[in-house]
Structures are given as C-alpha cells and as structure tokens.
Amino acid sequence: MSASVTARRIAATVLAAGAVVSVVALPASAHDNDRNRHPRVEISAVRADSPGWDTRTNRSLNGEWVAITNNDRRAVNLNGWTLRGEDGNRYRFGNVRLAGRATVRIHTGIGRDTRTDLYQDRRNYVWNDRSDTATLRDGRGRTVDTESWGRGHHRR
C-alpha cells in the first residue's frame, strides 16, 4: 500500500470522527447558550379570587396576586417587563431585580414594595375570578410565560 493511500485513509477517518463529535456536541452547546441568554422566569402561581367577599378594601385587593419565580441561579432585572390580563390591565415592572431561585408576588392593591412583594396600587380588581389569562412579557415585548384559568382555559 502506498503512502498516499494510507494518508488518504487516515485523513478520511479523522474527518469522519470529527463529524461525529461535532454532531453530538452541537445540540448540547446550542442548548447551553440558549439557557444562558434566556433565564427561566415563570408565572408560578395565581390567586385571582382573594379570600372572603370582594369588598374592594385594600386587604381584599392585596389578597389577589400573581407570583413570578426566577428558576435560574442568576438574578434577573425585570425593568420594563409587563404583566397583563385579558382585559388589558397592565403592570410594568420598575427597576426590580429578582434574585436567583426567588419569587415575588405582584399584589393588586396599595402597599410598599419589598424584595418579595410588589404592589400595583390599584383600587379595583385586576384578575377575573372565573376565567382569565396572565401574560408575562420581557422588556422587548416577548412573551415569557402565560397562565390561564377558568372556563375555556386549561391549566399548565
């Protein structure tokens, strides 16, 4: 066997092995980059019907809330993100930093914002008790998560 035939066989084997390695490694690296670009933030719970009678007192209004959870290890700045209902009521997040593995509740009524509780400062209910959809969008307007309940909707 000549040296050129042996060299071609070795080159073909190396190229074939390289192709197999790149096919196996590509999906894993593409997935890692996607995870790093888009932190996993979700609507983790909704209490659309505050406990007791709907009296529109601040206590009753604050019994209505949506919980947002950051499932990633890194913090996420929610500045410019929005939480919206089907009827168009919208809450825009200010300069809120949601720590890694943390949850914040967005209450309907009036209150003092903390790390774990934010307030929309509204005097009327936002979420429909029977049927509604909460939509969380990032600062670019892309839908991050939705949660629906009631007639015509299926829970996630």
C-alpha positions as CSV (number, residue, x, y, z in Angstrom):
1,M,0.0,0.0,0.0
2,S,1.4,3.4,-0.9
3,A,1.9,6.3,1.5
4,S,-0.6,8.4,-0.3
5,V,-3.4,5.8,0.0
6,T,-2.6,5.4,3.7
7,A,-2.6,9.2,4.2
8,R,-6.0,9.5,2.5
9,R,-7.5,6.7,4.7
10,I,-6.2,8.4,7.8
11,A,-7.5,11.8,6.7
12,A,-10.9,10.3,5.9
13,T,-11.0,8.6,9.3
14,V,-10.1,11.8,11.1
15,L,-12.7,13.8,9.2
16,A,-15.4,11.2,9.9
17,A,-14.6,11.1,13.6
18,G,-14.6,14.9,13.7
19,A,-18.1,15.0,12.0
20,V,-19.5,12.5,14.6
21,V,-18.1,14.5,17.5
22,S,-19.4,17.8,16.2
23,V,-22.9,16.4,15.6
24,V,-23.0,15.1,19.2
25,A,-21.6,18.2,20.8
26,L,-23.6,20.8,18.8
27,P,-27.0,20.3,20.4
28,A,-25.5,20.4,23.9
29,S,-23.6,23.6,23.3
30,A,-26.6,25.2,21.5
31,H,-28.8,24.4,24.4
32,D,-26.3,25.9,26.9
33,N,-26.2,29.2,25.0
34,D,-30.0,29.4,24.8
35,R,-30.3,28.8,28.6
36,N,-27.7,31.5,29.3
37,R,-29.5,34.0,27.1
38,H,-33.0,33.4,28.4
39,P,-33.2,32.9,32.2
40,R,-36.1,30.7,33.2
41,V,-38.6,33.1,34.7
42,E,-42.2,32.0,35.0
43,I,-45.6,32.7,36.5
44,S,-45.5,30.2,39.3
45,A,-48.9,30.8,41.0
46,V,-52.0,33.0,40.7
47,R,-54.6,33.9,43.3
48,A,-57.3,35.5,41.1
49,D,-60.0,35.3,43.8
50,S,-59.0,36.9,47.0
51,P,-60.2,35.2,50.2
52,G,-63.6,36.3,51.5
53,W,-66.0,38.7,50.0
54,D,-64.9,41.0,47.1
55,T,-65.2,44.3,49.1
56,R,-62.6,46.3,47.3
57,T,-60.8,47.0,50.6
58,N,-57.1,47.2,50.3
59,R,-56.7,44.0,52.2
60,S,-59.1,42.2,49.8
61,L,-57.3,43.7,46.7
62,N,-53.9,42.6,48.0
63,G,-55.4,39.1,48.5
64,E,-55.4,38.9,44.7
65,W,-51.8,38.4,43.3
66,V,-49.6,36.7,40.7
67,A,-46.3,35.1,41.7
68,I,-43.3,35.3,39.4
69,T,-40.4,32.9,40.0
70,N,-36.8,33.0,38.7
71,N,-35.8,29.4,38.5
72,D,-32.3,30.3,37.3
73,R,-29.3,30.7,39.7
74,R,-28.6,34.2,38.4
75,A,-30.6,37.3,39.2
76,V,-32.8,38.9,36.5
77,N,-33.6,42.6,36.1
78,L,-37.3,42.9,35.4
79,N,-37.1,46.5,34.4
80,G,-39.6,47.2,31.6
81,W,-41.2,43.7,31.9
82,T,-45.0,43.7,31.9
83,L,-47.7,41.5,33.5
84,R,-51.1,41.8,31.7
85,G,-54.6,40.4,31.9
86,E,-57.0,39.6,29.1
87,D,-58.9,42.9,29.7
88,G,-55.7,44.9,29.0
89,N,-54.8,45.9,32.6
90,R,-51.1,46.1,32.7
91,Y,-48.5,46.3,35.4
92,R,-45.0,47.5,34.3
93,F,-42.1,46.5,36.5
94,G,-39.7,49.2,37.5
95,N,-36.1,48.6,38.4
96,V,-36.8,45.3,40.1
97,R,-34.0,42.7,40.5
98,L,-35.3,39.2,41.1
99,A,-32.7,37.1,42.8
100,G,-31.8,33.6,41.6
101,R,-34.2,31.0,42.8
102,A,-36.5,33.7,44.2
103,T,-40.2,34.5,43.9
104,V,-42.0,37.9,44.0
105,R,-45.8,38.4,44.4
106,I,-47.4,41.2,42.5
107,H,-50.5,42.3,44.5
108,T,-53.3,44.3,43.1
109,G,-53.8,46.8,45.9
110,I,-51.7,49.5,47.5
111,G,-48.6,48.7,49.5
112,R,-44.8,49.3,50.0
113,D,-42.7,47.3,47.5
114,T,-40.2,44.8,49.0
115,R,-38.0,42.1,47.6
116,T,-40.8,39.6,47.9
117,D,-43.9,41.7,47.3
118,L,-44.8,44.4,44.7
119,Y,-48.0,46.4,44.6
120,Q,-49.9,47.7,41.6
121,D,-51.5,50.4,43.7
122,R,-54.9,49.8,42.1
123,R,-58.4,50.4,43.7
124,N,-60.2,47.8,41.6
125,Y,-59.6,44.1,41.0
126,V,-57.4,43.1,38.0
127,W,-58.0,39.4,37.6
128,N,-61.3,37.8,36.7
129,D,-62.1,35.1,39.3
130,R,-63.8,32.8,36.8
131,S,-61.7,33.0,33.7
132,D,-58.6,35.0,32.7
133,T,-55.0,34.8,31.4
134,A,-52.0,36.4,32.9
135,T,-49.2,37.1,30.4
136,L,-45.6,37.9,31.4
137,R,-43.5,39.7,28.8
138,D,-39.9,40.8,28.9
139,G,-38.6,44.3,28.2
140,R,-38.6,43.6,24.4
141,G,-42.3,42.6,24.4
142,R,-41.6,38.9,24.0
143,T,-43.9,36.5,25.9
144,V,-42.0,34.8,28.7
145,D,-44.9,32.9,30.2
146,T,-48.7,32.7,30.4
147,E,-51.1,31.2,33.0
148,S,-54.8,30.7,32.2
149,W,-57.6,29.6,34.4
150,G,-61.4,29.1,34.3
151,R,-63.9,28.2,31.5
152,G,-62.3,27.7,28.1
153,H,-58.8,27.7,29.6
154,H,-56.6,24.8,30.5
155,R,-54.1,25.0,33.4
156,R,-50.4,24.3,32.5
